[in-house]
């Protein structure tokens, strides 16, 4: 089974790693066969599984249910579970809710925010819960941002994000997810924190890992498709098309063929 120390080793060796969102057992098994390195039970399930417009309606009970479904079927990937909207408003709440998803089979929790989460990161880590912090475009704050927009587009905003990362690393953050930021920002964060792997989604080619929502990379998402998405299903045919597409994604990430320049935000900082 992939562990946090494997991810740290991959970073040192410059071996990129793959991550996909996953919410159910059959997809979790497909990802085990394809040897996807890490799985995220993302609160994007609010959209992909439940049909909502955002992640805000997702509950901790939903996260526990989907974490159980995924963890039963995949013994290969490191499993990260999101703590949903407002479920970590205090460090104490974060610990109570982290306990639920960890007991359901997660090996790490992900929370969204900045340096203000330092105390929470410290408490969780002290209690044996490794923490991934999601920065940049954080979908739980869509109503604060006023939409799903590229973040850290100026030098000042980039420096503020780097400062958040530093404080979170000091508090014990073990992993970052960086979403929708200039490619240069992804590179700067990955280079600055040599012990902390960084997973990007729309953060350029220089982060240590990449993540996509599985429905996006299988071409199942209708409507507006984000710039950072590549449809890996389009290249497949035959009986094992889904597993082949997942495998193609994994190989494209580790061989550094994905993301290509057209999937990234090229903004000079
Ligand atoms: O919930 C989710 O799927 C996520 C990814 C977009 C990184 O947080």
Boltz pocket constraint, residues with backbone or C-beta under 6 A from the ligand:
constraints:
  - pocket:
      binder: B
      contacts: [[A, 21], [A, 40], [A, 41], [A, 42], [A, 43], [A, 44], [A, 45], [A, 82], [A, 134], [A, 177], [A, 179], [A, 201], [A, 211], [A, 213]]
      max_distance: 6.0
